């Protein structure tokens, strides 16, 4: 009877211990988020501060939760880089065009890894030679791009400020003052001579109006010259040509027979077909 009691206590104790162990394992499993989902490990190299990113921070693909951050370490070869290992569900389509970006959720400052794929290269991402895990390419975060844009804007403002300073130095200011002074003088001179200019313009307008009748008179004179003067001039020139021809004949006759001067020219009657 005593032996049966001892055996029963042993069985009960073993059962209680097993039950407590099972409950403990269940609590640990549930609290740790264990599941039967298969995961793949990928490496992400961040070239910026990862403030707010912690182990177990979420990893999202186009806004869908697909994994979590496994570890965060400084790259020992390049301290400017941060190595981030991430666990991603194996069914997630990680391709050659997939990129990772550090993102922040709202105003809470909670950081996470945002994955997206805008490339047409849909080949699965594979491990390259010398890599421990496949490496997902990164793109600058919004804050990093904003900081770069502000820095560039500040540089541009600095250049513009220097340009203004060079334009408005003492020598250029003196030149500008001289130009303004000359403009003031010109304006004053124009104001004084305004009436003279108005009179000149009025006289010019009158002269222009008087040119029209003058042009008409010139046209009429040209017509008279064409119809009357030019034909008379042509006739005079023709007569002068005849006189010159006659003088040439007389001169030739005198050269051949000088006595012609004393007794005159003996006119001979020309026969048929004869010419002088």
Secondary structure, DSSP 8 states (H G I E B T S, - for coil): -HHHHHHHHHHHHHHHHHHHHHHHHHHHHHHHT--S--EEEEEEEESS--TT--TT-EEEETTEEEEEEEEEEE-SS-TT-EEEEEEEETTS--BTTEEEEEEEETTTTEEEEEEEE-SS---B----TT-SSEEEEE---HHHHHHHHHHHHHHHHHHHHHHHHHHTSHHHHHHHHHHHHHHHHHHHHHHHTHHHHHHHHHHHHHHHHHHHHHHHHHHHHHHHIIIIIHHHHHHHHHHHHHHHHHHHHHHHHHHH-TTHHHH--------TT---
